[in-house]
Every structure is written in structure tokens, then in C-alpha cells.
């Protein structure tokens, strides 16, 4: 069984910074693309950033230049450094990862964390 656990959320003033972490655990063979999604109150979940296993990143336009996603493959972790936060960044941030295990015969399946709340005050 695979688990993704996020941490690092909290309350911050506009212009501040937070660093989110996502730790994967379980009988993992490999982790392909990892991503951060967020869901603001009353809105649909949206992709914020993603990173492939070789480190290629993509970002949604609204966070480019402010957010940086990285990962540590050895520790099975992903990070989201969020700088110059804005009130519109408020939401629950979810870690997402495509993970293969021996049990899945090395096929990758999508997994989600439980989310961590980020609140940016103006």
C-alpha cells in the first residue's frame, strides 16, 4: 500500500513564503511524475506544478516565478517552495504521484495525499 503525506501548510501573510513537503511510503518500486494540486474554496482542484522522475518541471501560469517544485528521489519526497504568496493562493494543497509497486506488477497507479491547508491573508 502506498501513502502520500503532505506537511508544511499554515497561515501566512501576503508576500510571505511556505515550503510544502510530500513524503511517499509503502512498498514502492518507483515513482514517476509527482505533482501538487490545490483546491480553493468553492473551486475545482487545479494542477499547480509537476515534476518528472528526471526533474523536468511545469507550472501553471499563475505561480510561475514564485513557486519552485523539487524532489528527492532517494528519500521519496517532493517539495513545493512558495514565495511571494498571494491571497488567491489560498486552498488545500494535495500531493499527487504515479507509483509502481511489485504488487501492481510494476504498473504505475495514481495516488493522492490527504492535503494540507494554505491560507494567505491580505
C-alpha positions, 0 to 999 in steps of 0.5 A: 500500500502506498501513502502520500503525506503532505506537511508544511501548510499554515497561515501566512501573510501576503508576500510571505513564503511556505515550503510544502513537503510530500513524503511517499511510503509503502512498498514502492518500486518507483515513482514517476511524475509527482505533482501538487494540486490545490483546491480553493474554496468553492473551486475545482482542484487545479494542477499547480506544478509537476515534476518528472522522475528526471526533474523536468518541471511545469507550472501553471501560469499563475505561480510561475516565478514564485513557486519552485517544485523539487524532489528527492528521489532517494528519500521519496519526497517532493517539495513545493517552495512558495514565495511571494504568496498571494491571497488567491493562493489560498486552498488545500494543497494535495500531493499527487504521484504515479507509483509502481509497486511489485504488487501492481506488477510494476504498473504505475497507479495514481495516488493522492495525499490527504492535503494540507491547508494554505491560507494567505491573508491580505 
